[in-house]
Amino acid sequence: MSQPMPILHHFDQSPFSEKIRIIFGFKKLTWNSVRISRIMPRPDLMPMTGGYRRTPTMQIGADIYCDTQVIIRELERRYPTPTLFPAGNAGMPWALGMWTDRPFFQNTVTLAFGFIGDKVPQDFIEDREKLRGAKFDVAAMAAALPQMRDQFRANVDWIEAQLGDGRQWLFGEFSLADVSAYMNVWYARQSVATIDEIVKPLPRTAAWEERVRAIGHGARTEMSSADALEIAVKSRPESPVFDDPLDPNGRKPGDIVSVMPDDYGKIPVRGEIVSLSAQHIAIRRSDERTGEVVVHFPRAGFLVIPG
Ligand SMILES: N[C@@H](CCC(=O)N[C@@H](CS)C(=O)NCC(=O)O)C(=O)O
C-alpha cells in the first residue's frame, strides 16, 4: 500500500523548515506544503498540535510531529533509503544537533536580526517576545553584531576544519550533520547581505554549502491549511502503542502528561501517553475540530510533566 504523503506546515524563511525541505530533496520525496503565517495566530494548525507553535510541524494523516527531531526520525523510519545515518554514524549526527539547533542557531538569529535592525516589523517583535517569554531586543542585537560575526566565524570555521582532508561531507558520507549545520549557513545567507565576507574565505565550506543547496527540496505540492485539517479529521492516528520498560520515571501508556520544549515556546500540550522511548513520546488528544490525533515529541530538550 502506498504511504500517505507527509504534509509540512512551514514558512519559506524558516531555517528549521529548510532542514526538512532538504531532507525531502535528499530522500527524493513527494510532499504537501502548507504555508503558515510567520507569526501567530495559526487557527487551522493549533487544533492539531494542541498549542505547540514552533515551526515546522509535520502531519501524516492524524499523526502530528512537533520539532525537527521527531520529524526526521519519522521520515527516516518511513523512507530509510538513502539514509541520513551512514554506517558508524547512528548517534552523533543527532547529538551534533544540540550545537547546530541551539548555540549556533542563537548566534545566527542574533546576527540576522541585528543585521536587519530597525526594519524588523513590530508585530513580528511582539510575536517573538511571546514565544521567548523575554524581550526581543533588536537594538541590543544590532549592538552585538561584532561579537556575533566573531561567533559565526568560529562556528563555520569548525565546518571548514572538518572538511579539511578534502571530504565532501562532514562525516564522510552525507548525513543529518550536513543538513543541521547547513541550516544556519542558509539562514545567514537569506538575511545577512554581507555574509560572504565570512563564508567566502572558507573555500571548503563555500563549496559544501553549494553541494547541500543543489540537493533541492524534492517534489512539493501546495495545500491549504483547511484541506490539511480535513485530512486530520478523516484519518485515524497510526501510532502503535508501545511501552518503555526502562523509563527512568516509570511512565507508561495511559498516563496523562503535559509535554513542552525546555527552551522557548514553552506551551504545554496535554494528552494520554500512547508510546514512549528514550527519544520519542507520543500522546493522544482530542479536539472538537480534529477529533482524535496523536502528537509526537522528542525527549531531548523537552519536558514531560505528570498531569
Ligand atoms: N527545536 C525546534 C526549533 C524550531 C524553531 O525554533 N523554529 C522557529 C522558526 S525557524 C520558530 O518556531 N519560530 C517561531 C514560530 O514559528 O512560531 C525544531 O527543531 O523544530
PDBQT file of the ligand as one rigid body, heavy atoms in Angstrom, charges set to zero:
ROOT
HETATM    1  N1  LIG A 401      13.859  22.699  18.092  1.00  0.00    +0.000 N 
HETATM    2  C1  LIG A 401      12.852  23.156  17.139  1.00  0.00    +0.000 C 
HETATM    3  C2  LIG A 401      13.099  24.616  16.800  1.00  0.00    +0.000 C 
HETATM    4  C3  LIG A 401      12.096  25.204  15.831  1.00  0.00    +0.000 C 
HETATM    5  C4  LIG A 401      12.161  26.714  15.776  1.00  0.00    +0.000 C 
HETATM    6  O1  LIG A 401      12.705  27.397  16.643  1.00  0.00    +0.000 OA
HETATM    7  N2  LIG A 401      11.570  27.266  14.725  1.00  0.00    +0.000 N 
HETATM    8  C5  LIG A 401      11.408  28.705  14.618  1.00  0.00    +0.000 C 
HETATM    9  C6  LIG A 401      11.232  29.098  13.170  1.00  0.00    +0.000 C 
HETATM   10  S1  LIG A 401      12.553  28.525  12.155  1.00  0.00    +0.000 SA
HETATM   11  C7  LIG A 401      10.124  29.081  15.321  1.00  0.00    +0.000 C 
HETATM   12  O2  LIG A 401       9.445  28.229  15.847  1.00  0.00    +0.000 OA
HETATM   13  N3  LIG A 401       9.744  30.346  15.315  1.00  0.00    +0.000 N 
HETATM   14  C8  LIG A 401       8.518  30.745  15.930  1.00  0.00    +0.000 C 
HETATM   15  C9  LIG A 401       7.297  30.308  15.212  1.00  0.00    +0.000 C 
HETATM   16  O3  LIG A 401       7.361  29.913  14.032  1.00  0.00    +0.000 OA
HETATM   17  O4  LIG A 401       6.203  30.382  15.802  1.00  0.00    +0.000 OA
HETATM   18  C10 LIG A 401      12.887  22.213  15.941  1.00  0.00    +0.000 C 
HETATM   19  O5  LIG A 401      13.898  21.526  15.743  1.00  0.00    +0.000 OA
HETATM   20  O6  LIG A 401      11.874  22.100  15.238  1.00  0.00    +0.000 OA
ENDROOT
TORSDOF 0
